[in-house]
Amino acid sequence: MGNVGLLFVGIVLLVNGLNSLGIVPARSAAVLNLFVGSLQVVLPTIILIQNSTDAAVISATWPTYLFGFTYLYFGLNLLFSLEPQGFGWYSAFVAAIAGYYALITIQSDPIFAVIWLTWAIMWTLFFLLLALGQAQLTRFTAWFLILLGVPTCTISALFLFNGVWSTEPVAGLVALGALVAAAVLSWLLARSGLARGAADATAEPAAEPQVSLASPVPA
């Protein structure tokens, strides 16, 4: 994923997590998703047009479309109250590719391998929520997006922009430890009453689970 797009993905995941807790209104979140989704479709398209014969550039650029389509799809879901199952199965596709990238980058870039793993978990949660209707994961997913969206995307982009990045194995272990700690904290927060009142106040009876970046009330 390009660093410019990565910079903005962190904030859209944060907003989508807050949306699923009932803190950010759905239409407000939809606009940001459409902005970021468009950015992640337009920029890689320009890059590919300019470097259409460079296999390395193509390989590094095309995964950005996975996330660009995610936010465009989700933004449209919010605006038009589309059925969430299609988005759920698309999320399974993204999760599988993210998991593949996590595996192939372990040796060359352990930190980014953990980041890809984090994204694989996020999109797997969207699949479970929307395609399989596992509504009990809503609050865990929301907190997972809130806690990990900005660190894995925006902060990583800032480090990459400034050339501050480590590919040492120990850095990957630290990142993995942070992922586990954030997952545990997400579980604890999901079980707590924090922000539960806001979600309950905005919730409406529905047949489908309501979650930010995951259903038309999403990370």
Buried (B, 14 or more C-beta within 10 A) or exposed (E): BBEEBBBBBBBBBBBBBBBBBBBBEBEEBBEBBBBBBBBBBEBBBEBBEEBEEEEEBBEBBEBBBBBBBBBBBBBBBBBEBBEBBEBBBBBBEBBBBBBEBBEEBBEEBBBBBBBBBBBBBBBBBBBBBBBBBBBEBBBBBBBBBBBBBBBBBBBBBBBBEEEEEBEEEEBBEBBBEBBEEBBEBBBEBBEEEEBBEBBEEBEEEEEBBBBBBBBBBBB
